[in-house]
Amino acid sequence: MIMKKLFSKLFFILLGGFALLFVCSNLSFGQTVKVKKSKTISHWQHRFTLTLGVGNELGAASLGYAAMYGFGESQRFRIGGGLRLNLALGITDSVPYLSKSYKDTLDNSYRDCLLVEKPFLGSANLGFYMSYDINDRWEIGASTDLVGFGFGSKKNAFLINSLTADTLSTEAKPRSLVQLPKVRGTLNNEIFVGYKFNPRWRLRVGVQYLLTEYLTPEKFFNDRDEYRNNAILGFIGITFTPFNNDAVNCPKFKDEKIYYLKEGEM
C-alpha cells in the first residue's frame, strides 16, 4: 500500500513536471523569431514497444502500440492512448498474494496470504501514455493501464489465515475484468528514460509498478475471495516508429531547416 501511494505520487509529480516543461519550452521571450519552415509534418506519431521486466518474485513482458500527439511546434511533449498486452510469470516456486486487511492499517500481518504456485497470467489493456523530449536524443515518459480484460489458467494455491494461522489448499484464477479506478486485475504502470539511436529506434529503461490479482472459488477467510500482489520491477525495452512521416518527426532529426532572424532584423 505504501509503495502504491508512493508510485502514485511519483506519477502525478512527473505529469506536473511534463506540463511545466511543455509550457516553458513553448514560451517566446523575443530572442529569435521562426520565419520559414520547408514542410509541415504530422503531429501524430505511432510507436510499437516491447519491454522485459524482472522483480523479486515476478518477471514480466509487454507488447504495446501507442498513438502519440505532439503539442506545439517543437512537439516535445506528447500524450496519447494505446493498447498493451501484458504477461506476468512467477520466478519463484510460489508468489504471495494478500487479501484486504482485517484492520484499517498498512500492516501486512493483518492480511491473509494466498501462496500461488508458479503464477502465469496476463491482460490486454487500453492505456494512457505521455513523453517529453529533453533534447534530440533523450526522453522521459510514463504510462498506465486503464481498462481491459485478463486471462490465465487456474493454479494450485495455499491459503493462510493471518489471525488464526489456519491453512487450506485451494485453486486460484486470474480476474477477467481489468479496471484502474477500483484497481482490479492485471495492471501495468511505467516510468522510463529513453534514448534515441535514430528517428525509428529507441532504447528504454525504467521502473514498472505491476499489479496482479487472483480469485479463489469462494470466500474462505475475512469474507474475501480476491488477493493481490503489488510488485516493483526494473525493465528494459525497445520502441520502433515504423512510418516515414513519424520517423522524421523528432527534434533535431527532421529533414527540414528552420531559419532564424534576430529580433529587429525583420
C-alpha positions in Angstrom: 0.0 0.0 0.0 2.9 2.4 0.9 4.6 1.6 -2.5 1.3 2.1 -4.3 0.8 5.6 -2.8 4.5 6.4 -3.4 4.2 5.3 -7.1 1.0 7.3 -7.5 2.7 10.5 -6.1 5.7 10.0 -8.4 3.4 9.5 -11.4 1.5 12.8 -10.7 4.7 14.7 -9.9 6.1 13.5 -13.3 2.9 14.6 -15.0 3.1 18.0 -13.5 6.8 18.2 -14.5 5.9 17.4 -18.1 3.3 20.1 -18.1 5.8 22.7 -16.7 8.5 21.7 -19.2 5.9 21.9 -22.0 4.9 25.5 -21.0 8.4 26.7 -20.6 9.6 25.1 -23.9 6.9 26.9 -25.8 7.2 30.4 -24.3 8.7 33.1 -26.5 11.0 35.6 -25.0 11.8 37.7 -28.1 15.2 36.3 -28.7 14.5 34.7 -32.1 11.7 34.5 -34.5 11.0 31.4 -36.6 10.0 32.7 -40.1 10.3 29.8 -42.5 9.8 26.0 -42.5 10.1 23.9 -45.6 7.2 21.5 -44.9 4.5 20.5 -42.5 4.8 17.3 -40.5 2.0 15.5 -38.8 1.7 15.9 -35.0 0.8 12.2 -34.6 3.4 9.6 -34.0 2.8 5.8 -33.9 5.0 3.7 -31.6 5.4 -0.1 -31.1 7.1 -1.1 -27.9 8.5 -4.4 -26.4 9.6 -4.5 -22.8 11.0 -7.1 -20.4 11.0 -6.6 -16.7 12.1 -8.6 -13.6 11.5 -8.2 -9.9 12.0 -10.2 -6.7 9.1 -12.7 -7.4 7.7 -11.9 -10.8 9.0 -11.4 -14.3 7.0 -9.6 -16.9 6.9 -8.9 -20.7 4.7 -6.4 -22.6 4.0 -5.6 -26.2 2.2 -2.4 -27.0 1.1 0.1 -29.5 0.5 3.8 -28.8 -0.6 6.8 -30.9 1.0 9.9 -29.5 0.1 13.5 -30.3 2.8 16.2 -30.1 1.9 19.6 -28.9 3.3 22.9 -30.1 5.8 23.5 -32.9 8.6 21.6 -31.1 6.3 18.6 -30.4 8.5 17.7 -27.5 5.6 17.0 -25.2 3.3 14.1 -26.3 0.2 12.4 -24.9 -1.8 9.6 -26.4 -3.5 6.3 -25.9 -2.8 2.7 -26.9 -3.2 -1.0 -26.4 -0.8 -3.1 -24.3 -0.5 -6.9 -23.9 1.0 -7.8 -20.5 2.3 -11.2 -19.3 3.5 -11.9 -15.8 5.3 -15.1 -14.7 6.4 -16.2 -11.2 10.1 -16.7 -11.0 9.9 -18.4 -7.5 8.2 -21.6 -6.5 5.3 -19.7 -5.1 4.3 -16.0 -5.0 2.3 -14.4 -2.1 -1.0 -12.6 -2.9 -2.5 -10.6 0.0 -6.1 -10.0 0.9 -7.7 -6.8 2.2 -6.6 -6.1 5.8 -8.7 -7.1 8.8 -8.0 -3.7 10.3 -7.6 -0.2 8.9 -3.8 -0.4 8.9 -0.9 -0.8 6.5 0.5 -3.7 8.5 0.5 -6.8 6.3 0.3 -9.1 9.4 -3.5 -8.4 9.3 -3.8 -9.7 5.7 -4.5 -13.3 4.7 -1.8 -14.7 2.3 -2.6 -16.8 -0.8 0.6 -18.6 -2.0 0.1 -19.2 -5.7 2.3 -21.9 -7.3 4.2 -20.5 -10.4 1.6 -17.9 -11.4 1.2 -17.2 -15.0 -1.3 -14.6 -16.1 -1.8 -11.7 -18.5 -4.0 -8.9 -19.7 -4.8 -6.8 -22.8 -5.5 -3.2 -21.7 -6.2 0.2 -23.1 -3.9 2.8 -21.5 -2.7 6.4 -21.3 0.8 7.4 -22.4 2.9 10.5 -22.2 6.5 11.5 -23.0 8.8 14.6 -23.1 11.8 15.0 -25.4 14.6 16.5 -23.2 16.8 17.0 -26.3 17.5 15.4 -29.6 18.4 12.1 -28.0 16.9 11.7 -24.6 13.3 11.5 -23.5 11.3 10.7 -20.3 7.9 9.3 -20.1 5.2 7.3 -18.2 2.2 5.1 -19.0 -0.6 3.5 -17.1 -3.2 0.8 -18.0 -6.8 1.9 -17.6 -9.2 -0.9 -18.6 -9.2 -4.2 -20.3 -9.5 -7.9 -19.7 -7.4 -10.5 -18.0 -6.6 -14.1 -18.8 -4.7 -17.1 -17.4 -5.1 -20.7 -16.2 -6.1 -21.9 -12.8 -3.2 -22.5 -10.3 -2.9 -24.5 -7.1 -2.7 -22.3 -4.1 -2.2 -22.4 -0.3 -4.2 -20.0 1.8 -3.0 -18.9 5.3 -5.3 -17.0 7.7 -3.3 -14.2 9.4 -5.3 -14.2 12.7 -5.6 -17.9 13.4 -2.8 -19.4 11.2 -5.4 -21.8 9.8 -4.4 -23.1 6.3 -6.1 -24.8 3.4 -5.4 -25.8 -0.1 -7.5 -24.3 -2.9 -7.3 -23.1 -6.5 -6.9 -19.6 -7.8 -7.7 -18.0 -11.1 -6.9 -14.5 -12.6 -9.6 -11.8 -12.7 -11.1 -11.5 -16.1 -12.1 -7.8 -15.9 -9.3 -5.2 -15.5 -10.0 -1.6 -14.5 -7.9 1.1 -12.8 -10.5 3.1 -10.8 -11.0 0.1 -8.5 -7.5 -1.3 -9.1 -8.7 -4.7 -10.3 -6.9 -7.3 -12.4 -3.5 -7.2 -14.1 -2.4 -3.5 -14.5 1.0 -2.3 -15.7 2.3 1.2 -14.9 5.7 2.5 -16.1 8.1 5.4 -15.7 11.1 5.4 -18.1 14.0 7.2 -19.6 14.5 6.7 -23.4 17.5 7.1 -25.7 17.0 7.6 -29.5 19.6 5.8 -31.6 17.9 7.2 -34.7 14.4 8.5 -35.6 13.0 5.0 -35.7 14.6 3.1 -32.8 14.7 4.0 -29.1 16.0 2.2 -26.1 14.0 2.5 -22.8 14.9 1.6 -19.2 12.7 2.3 -16.2 10.5 1.0 -13.4 7.3 -0.9 -13.6 4.6 -1.0 -10.9 2.8 -4.2 -11.8 -0.4 -5.2 -10.1 -1.7 -8.8 -10.5 -4.7 -10.4 -8.9 -6.1 -13.9 -8.2 -9.5 -15.0 -7.1 -10.4 -18.1 -5.0 -13.6 -20.1 -5.8 -15.2 -18.9 -2.6 -14.7 -16.6 0.4 -12.8 -18.6 2.9 -11.5 -16.0 5.4 -12.2 -12.4 6.1 -15.2 -12.6 3.7 -12.7 -12.1 0.8 -12.0 -14.0 -2.4 -9.6 -11.6 -4.0 -5.9 -11.5 -3.4 -3.3 -9.0 -4.9 0.4 -8.7 -5.5 1.9 -5.3 -6.0 5.4 -5.7 -7.5 8.2 -3.2 -8.4 10.2 -4.4 -11.4 13.1 -2.9 -13.4 12.7 -3.2 -17.1 14.4 -2.6 -20.4 12.6 -2.1 -23.7 12.8 -1.0 -27.3 10.5 1.3 -29.3 10.0 1.2 -33.1 8.4 4.0 -35.1 7.7 2.5 -38.5 6.0 5.2 -40.6 8.0 7.7 -42.6 6.0 10.7 -41.6 6.6 9.8 -37.9 10.3 8.9 -38.2 11.3 12.4 -39.1 9.1 13.9 -36.5 11.7 14.2 -33.8 13.6 17.2 -32.6 16.9 17.6 -34.5 16.0 14.6 -36.7 13.6 16.5 -39.0 14.5 16.7 -42.7 13.9 20.4 -42.7 15.6 23.7 -41.9 14.3 26.5 -39.8 15.7 29.9 -40.5 16.0 32.3 -37.6 16.1 36.1 -37.6 17.4 38.0 -34.6 15.0 40.5 -33.0 14.9 43.7 -35.1 16.1 42.1 -38.4 12.6 41.5 -39.8 
